[in-house]
Amino acid sequence: MQKALLISILAATIVIPLFASRGGTVKQAVRRSAIATAVFCVLYWLGLLFVYPALTPAKRSTGSNSSQ
């Protein structure tokens, strides 16, 4: 799972500048890059908040408190 997180960050590092480079002027390219970075950060945060916990196995309790 950690490898998938790392690959997604590396992919965004490549995709966001490619997306921004289609802007006609430098101002448009910087604006597109800032918007794409903000969108990626929000989507990444939501993925870490909701998707990542669902993919990791739940820890089992050992029941050490029940020995009386």
LINSULFEN-V908418 format. One record per residue. N is the residue number from 1. PHI is phi in whole degrees, 0 to 359 (999 if undefined). NEAR is the number of other C-alpha atoms within 12 Angstrom. Layout:
BEGIN
n->N phi->PHI near->NEAR
n->N phi->PHI near->NEAR
END
This chain:
BEGIN
n->1 phi->999 near->15
n->2 phi->296 near->12
n->3 phi->294 near->9
n->4 phi->295 near->14
n->5 phi->296 near->17
n->6 phi->295 near->13
n->7 phi->295 near->14
n->8 phi->294 near->21
n->9 phi->292 near->20
n->10 phi->295 near->14
n->11 phi->296 near->16
n->12 phi->295 near->24
n->13 phi->296 near->19
n->14 phi->269 near->17
n->15 phi->287 near->20
n->16 phi->299 near->28
n->17 phi->295 near->22
n->18 phi->295 near->17
n->19 phi->295 near->23
n->20 phi->289 near->25
n->21 phi->290 near->21
n->22 phi->282 near->18
n->23 phi->294 near->17
n->24 phi->289 near->13
n->25 phi->242 near->12
n->26 phi->295 near->13
n->27 phi->299 near->14
n->28 phi->295 near->16
n->29 phi->294 near->20
n->30 phi->294 near->21
n->31 phi->296 near->21
n->32 phi->297 near->24
n->33 phi->294 near->26
n->34 phi->294 near->19
n->35 phi->294 near->18
n->36 phi->296 near->25
n->37 phi->294 near->23
n->38 phi->296 near->16
n->39 phi->297 near->16
n->40 phi->298 near->21
n->41 phi->297 near->19
n->42 phi->294 near->14
n->43 phi->295 near->18
n->44 phi->294 near->21
n->45 phi->297 near->16
n->46 phi->296 near->14
n->47 phi->296 near->18
n->48 phi->292 near->20
n->49 phi->282 near->14
n->50 phi->249 near->13
n->51 phi->280 near->15
n->52 phi->301 near->18
n->53 phi->296 near->14
n->54 phi->288 near->12
n->55 phi->272 near->14
n->56 phi->274 near->13
n->57 phi->291 near->9
n->58 phi->285 near->9
n->59 phi->281 near->7
n->60 phi->271 near->7
n->61 phi->279 near->8
n->62 phi->275 near->8
n->63 phi->75 near->8
n->64 phi->288 near->8
n->65 phi->278 near->7
n->66 phi->270 near->7
n->67 phi->270 near->6
n->68 phi->234 near->5
END
